[in-house]
Amino acid sequence: MSAIPVIAIHGGAGTILRSAMNPETEARYHAALADVLRAGERILADGGSALDAVTEAVRLLEDCPLFNAGHGAVFTAAGTHELDASIMDGATLDAGAISCVTRLKNPVLTARRVLDVSEHVMFTGEGAEAFALEHGLDFVEPSYFHTDARYQQWLKARGTSRTLLDHDAASQAAGEDDVIDPTKKFGTVGAVALDANGHLAAATSTGGVTNKQAGRVGDAPLIGAGCYANDATCAVSTTGTGEMFIRMLAAYDVSAQMEYRGLTLEDAARDVVMNKLPRIEGRGGLVAVDGKGNVTLPFNTEGMYRGYARVGEQPVTAIYRS
């Protein structure tokens, strides 16, 4: 008997504290996560592919200003926006990625087009935007990405050498300066899914980190670091201190531990997030699903926006440590 199709998502991790969140804002996050999960679940319930489900989920997360991707992306040190995205098909190991784009409305859709039609895996900057233009993807003015909340976060970090994970920056903007370590910074969105045919897929998208140096690329668009999917093992999307996730090849490491050590999804993901990443001061988390429909959402920070939905069941969403 095949596993019930399932989708899991994250909206970033960091210093996410109840004391920095009022009930109305908290409810908005839960509602946004649930809406995205329902959209992905509908695709899976209708027999759609895991690849289509994660594409749509991440597109919707990019459109939501609550999260650091697309509309709502954080500001660079230059006061601009640079966006990254990646996607991977566990059935074929095909992948697509883009980085440092400034005018693409939905970076994940361009990453998907790279996967679908290009002999290459990754485009960056002007090359990525030229590819998107050639294939009819939607462009916007840079002002589209501006939100007042992200702008205020940037103003607090502007003129310093500090970079902040977007949710750490959000807590700081709410007056939680005493809990902010300016050397720890991250914020991303992502999705993983298992479809009715037993195929897996993962997608990740980000605006980077508040006050990052222009041209900086984190783990989100790098296959194996921020995104990985293989039908033989699992699908993974990460969020965290990108440089550490790159050095650890965090997403692939979950898959590798399942393949070479014979670990379960839960044990492999937990080892990466709770044991290996902290050794190099890596903060953050991931969402992952395997071919049996097992889901895990571990994180080593104060919180991570996250949730999952199995076909035929109500979405489950969470923010803080349980």
C-alpha positions as CSV (number, residue, x, y, z in Angstrom):
1,M,0.0,0.0,0.0
2,S,1.4,3.4,-1.0
3,A,1.9,6.1,1.5
4,I,-0.6,9.0,1.8
5,P,0.7,12.0,-0.1
6,V,1.9,14.7,2.2
7,I,3.5,18.2,2.0
8,A,5.6,20.0,4.6
9,I,6.7,23.7,4.6
10,H,8.8,26.1,6.5
11,G,8.8,29.9,6.6
12,G,12.2,30.5,8.3
13,A,13.8,30.0,11.7
14,G,15.5,32.2,14.3
15,T,14.8,34.0,17.5
16,I,11.0,33.7,17.3
17,L,9.7,34.4,20.8
18,R,6.2,34.6,22.1
19,S,7.2,37.8,23.9
20,A,7.9,39.4,20.5
21,M,4.7,38.4,18.9
22,N,1.2,39.6,19.6
23,P,-1.8,37.2,19.2
24,E,-3.0,38.9,16.0
25,T,0.4,38.5,14.3
26,E,0.7,34.9,15.5
27,A,-2.7,34.1,14.1
28,R,-1.7,35.7,10.7
29,Y,1.3,33.4,10.5
30,H,-0.7,30.3,11.4
31,A,-3.4,31.2,8.8
32,A,-0.8,31.9,6.1
33,L,1.0,28.6,6.7
34,A,-2.3,26.7,6.7
35,D,-3.4,28.4,3.4
36,V,-0.2,27.4,1.7
37,L,-0.5,23.8,3.0
38,R,-4.1,23.5,1.7
39,A,-3.0,24.7,-1.7
40,G,-0.3,22.1,-1.9
41,E,-2.5,19.4,-0.4
42,R,-5.1,20.1,-3.1
43,I,-2.6,19.5,-5.9
44,L,-1.6,16.2,-4.3
45,A,-5.2,15.1,-3.7
46,D,-5.9,15.7,-7.4
47,G,-3.1,13.4,-8.3
48,G,-0.6,16.1,-9.0
49,S,3.1,15.7,-8.7
50,A,5.2,16.4,-5.7
51,L,7.2,18.8,-8.0
52,D,4.1,20.8,-8.8
53,A,3.0,20.9,-5.1
54,V,6.3,22.3,-3.9
55,T,6.5,24.8,-6.7
56,E,3.0,26.2,-5.9
57,A,3.7,26.2,-2.1
58,V,6.9,28.1,-2.4
59,R,5.3,30.5,-5.0
60,L,2.6,31.3,-2.4
61,L,5.2,31.8,0.3
62,E,7.1,34.2,-2.0
63,D,3.8,36.2,-2.5
64,C,3.2,36.5,1.3
65,P,4.9,39.5,2.9
66,L,5.2,37.7,6.2
67,F,8.1,35.6,4.9
68,N,11.6,36.4,3.6
69,A,11.2,35.5,0.0
70,G,9.7,37.4,-3.0
71,H,7.4,40.1,-1.7
72,G,8.8,40.6,1.9
73,A,12.4,39.8,1.1
74,V,15.0,41.5,3.4
75,F,17.3,44.3,2.4
76,T,20.9,44.1,1.5
77,A,23.5,46.5,2.9
78,A,23.0,48.5,-0.2
79,G,19.3,48.9,0.4
80,T,18.4,46.5,-2.4
81,H,16.9,43.1,-2.7
82,E,18.6,40.0,-4.1
83,L,16.7,36.7,-4.3
84,D,17.7,33.1,-4.6
85,A,15.7,29.9,-5.2
86,S,16.2,26.2,-6.1
87,I,14.1,23.1,-6.8
88,M,14.8,19.4,-7.2
89,D,12.9,16.4,-8.5
90,G,13.5,13.2,-6.5
91,A,12.4,11.0,-9.3
92,T,15.0,12.1,-11.9
93,L,17.5,14.1,-9.7
94,D,16.9,17.0,-12.1
95,A,17.3,20.4,-10.5
96,G,17.1,24.1,-11.2
97,A,18.4,27.1,-9.3
98,I,18.9,30.8,-9.6
99,S,20.7,33.4,-7.4
100,C,21.1,37.2,-7.0
101,V,18.1,38.2,-9.1
102,T,16.5,41.6,-8.5
103,R,13.4,41.8,-10.6
104,L,11.8,38.3,-10.8
105,K,8.4,38.2,-9.1
106,N,8.6,34.5,-8.2
107,P,12.2,33.2,-8.3
108,V,11.0,29.6,-7.7
109,L,9.1,29.7,-11.0
110,T,12.3,30.5,-12.8
111,A,14.2,27.8,-10.9
112,R,11.5,25.4,-12.0
113,R,11.8,26.5,-15.6
114,V,15.6,25.9,-15.4
115,L,14.8,22.3,-14.2
116,D,12.3,21.7,-16.9
117,V,14.0,23.0,-20.0
118,S,17.7,23.9,-19.5
119,E,20.7,21.6,-19.8
120,H,22.2,23.7,-16.9
121,V,21.3,23.6,-13.2
122,M,22.0,27.1,-12.1
123,F,22.0,30.7,-13.4
124,T,22.9,33.8,-11.5
125,G,22.3,37.6,-11.7
126,E,21.8,39.0,-15.1
127,G,22.1,35.6,-16.7
128,A,19.3,34.3,-14.6
129,E,17.1,37.2,-15.5
130,A,17.9,36.9,-19.2
131,F,16.9,33.2,-19.0
132,A,13.6,34.2,-17.3
133,L,12.9,36.9,-19.9
134,E,13.5,34.5,-22.7
135,H,10.9,32.1,-21.1
136,G,8.2,34.6,-20.3
137,L,8.5,34.7,-16.5
138,D,7.0,37.7,-14.7
139,F,9.2,40.7,-13.8
140,V,8.4,43.4,-11.3
141,E,10.0,46.7,-10.3
142,P,12.4,46.4,-7.3
143,S,9.9,48.4,-5.2
144,Y,7.5,45.4,-5.3
145,F,9.7,43.6,-2.8
146,H,9.6,46.5,-0.3
147,T,7.7,46.0,3.0
148,D,7.8,48.5,5.9
149,A,8.6,45.7,8.4
150,R,11.7,44.6,6.5
151,Y,12.7,48.2,5.9
152,Q,12.6,48.9,9.7
153,Q,14.7,45.8,10.3
154,W,17.3,47.0,7.8
155,L,17.4,50.5,9.4
156,K,18.5,49.0,12.7
157,A,21.4,47.1,11.1
158,R,22.3,49.7,8.4
159,G,25.8,51.3,8.8
160,T,27.1,48.4,10.9
161,S,28.8,45.1,10.0
162,R,25.9,43.1,11.4
163,T,23.8,40.8,9.4
164,L,20.6,39.3,10.8
165,L,18.5,36.4,10.1
166,D,15.1,37.9,9.2
167,H,13.3,36.4,12.2
168,D,16.1,37.5,14.5
169,A,15.8,40.9,13.0
170,A,12.1,40.8,13.6
171,S,12.5,40.1,17.3
172,Q,15.0,42.9,17.5
173,A,12.6,45.3,15.9
174,A,10.0,44.3,18.5
175,G,12.4,45.3,21.3
176,E,14.0,42.0,22.0
177,D,17.6,43.3,21.6
178,D,18.9,41.3,24.6
179,V,18.2,38.0,22.8
180,I,19.8,38.9,19.5
181,D,23.2,37.6,18.7
182,P,24.2,39.6,15.6
183,T,26.5,36.8,14.4
184,K,23.5,34.5,13.9
185,K,21.3,35.3,10.9
186,F,18.8,33.4,8.7
187,G,15.4,33.3,7.0
188,T,14.1,31.2,4.1
189,V,11.0,29.5,2.8
190,G,10.7,26.0,1.5
191,A,8.6,22.9,0.8
192,V,8.9,19.2,0.5
193,A,6.3,16.7,-0.7
194,L,5.5,13.1,-1.5
195,D,2.9,12.4,-4.2
196,A,0.6,9.5,-4.9
197,N,3.2,7.9,-7.3
198,G,5.8,7.8,-4.5
199,H,7.9,10.6,-5.9
200,L,9.6,13.2,-3.8
201,A,10.4,16.9,-4.5
202,A,11.9,19.9,-2.6
203,A,12.0,23.6,-3.2
204,T,13.6,26.5,-1.3
205,S,13.5,30.3,-1.8
206,T,15.0,33.3,0.1
207,G,15.7,37.0,0.2
208,G,18.9,36.2,2.1
209,V,19.8,37.9,5.4
210,T,19.2,41.5,6.5
211,N,22.1,43.8,5.7
212,K,24.0,41.1,3.7
213,Q,26.8,42.3,1.4
214,A,25.5,42.6,-2.2
215,G,26.3,39.5,-4.1
216,R,26.3,37.2,-1.1
217,V,24.8,33.8,-1.8
218,G,23.6,31.5,0.9
219,D,22.5,27.9,1.0
220,A,19.0,28.3,-0.5
221,P,19.9,28.1,-4.2
222,L,22.6,25.4,-3.7
223,I,21.6,21.9,-4.4
224,G,22.7,19.7,-1.6
225,A,23.0,22.6,0.9
226,G,19.6,24.2,1.0
227,C,17.6,21.8,-1.1
228,Y,17.8,18.1,-2.0
229,A,15.4,15.4,-3.2
230,N,16.0,11.7,-4.0
231,D,13.2,9.1,-4.3
232,A,15.6,6.6,-2.8
233,T,15.9,8.5,0.5
234,C,14.1,11.8,1.2
235,A,13.3,15.4,0.2
236,V,14.8,18.2,2.3
237,S,14.5,22.0,2.5
238,T,16.6,24.0,5.0
239,T,16.6,27.3,6.7
240,G,19.4,28.7,8.8
241,T,22.8,30.3,8.9
242,G,23.5,29.7,5.2
243,E,27.3,29.6,5.3
244,M,27.2,26.8,7.9
245,F,24.6,24.8,5.9
246,I,26.8,25.1,2.8
247,R,29.8,23.9,4.7
248,M,27.9,20.9,6.1
249,L,26.0,20.2,2.8
250,A,23.1,19.9,5.2
251,A,20.3,18.9,2.9
252,Y,22.3,16.2,1.2
253,D,23.8,15.0,4.5
254,V,20.3,13.9,5.7
255,S,19.9,11.8,2.5
256,A,23.4,10.4,2.7
257,Q,23.0,9.3,6.3
258,M,19.8,7.4,5.3
259,E,21.5,5.8,2.3
260,Y,24.9,5.0,3.8
261,R,24.2,4.6,7.5
262,G,20.8,3.2,7.2
263,L,19.3,5.8,9.5
264,T,15.6,6.7,9.6
265,L,14.5,10.1,8.3
266,E,14.0,11.3,11.9
267,D,17.4,10.1,13.1
268,A,19.3,11.4,10.1
269,A,17.6,14.9,10.2
270,R,18.0,15.2,13.9
271,D,21.7,14.3,13.7
272,V,22.4,17.0,11.1
273,V,20.3,19.7,12.9
274,M,21.0,19.0,16.6
275,N,24.5,17.5,16.5
276,K,26.5,18.3,13.4
277,L,25.5,21.9,12.6
278,P,25.9,23.2,16.2
279,R,29.5,22.1,16.1
280,I,30.2,24.9,13.6
281,E,27.7,27.3,15.2
282,G,25.1,26.4,12.6
283,R,21.6,27.6,13.6
284,G,18.3,26.8,11.9
285,G,16.3,23.8,10.9
286,L,14.8,21.9,8.0
287,V,11.7,20.1,6.8
288,A,11.9,16.7,5.3
289,V,9.8,13.8,4.0
290,D,10.7,10.3,2.9
291,G,9.1,7.8,0.6
292,K,7.0,6.2,3.3
293,G,5.4,9.5,4.1
294,N,7.3,10.1,7.3
295,V,7.7,13.9,8.0
296,T,10.2,15.6,10.3
297,L,10.7,19.3,11.1
298,P,13.7,19.7,13.5
299,F,15.2,23.0,14.4
300,N,17.8,24.2,17.0
301,T,16.6,27.8,17.3
302,E,13.9,29.4,19.5
303,G,11.3,28.9,16.7
304,M,10.6,27.9,13.1
305,Y,7.5,28.7,11.1
306,R,6.5,25.3,9.9
307,G,3.6,22.9,9.1
308,Y,2.5,19.8,7.2
309,A,-0.6,18.4,5.6
310,R,-1.5,14.9,4.6
311,V,-4.2,14.4,1.9
312,G,-7.6,14.1,3.6
313,E,-6.4,15.7,6.9
314,Q,-6.3,19.2,8.3
315,P,-3.1,21.1,8.2
316,V,-0.9,21.2,11.2
317,T,1.1,24.4,11.8
318,A,3.5,25.5,14.5
319,I,5.9,28.3,15.4
320,Y,7.6,27.9,18.7
321,R,9.3,24.9,20.4
322,S,6.7,22.4,21.6
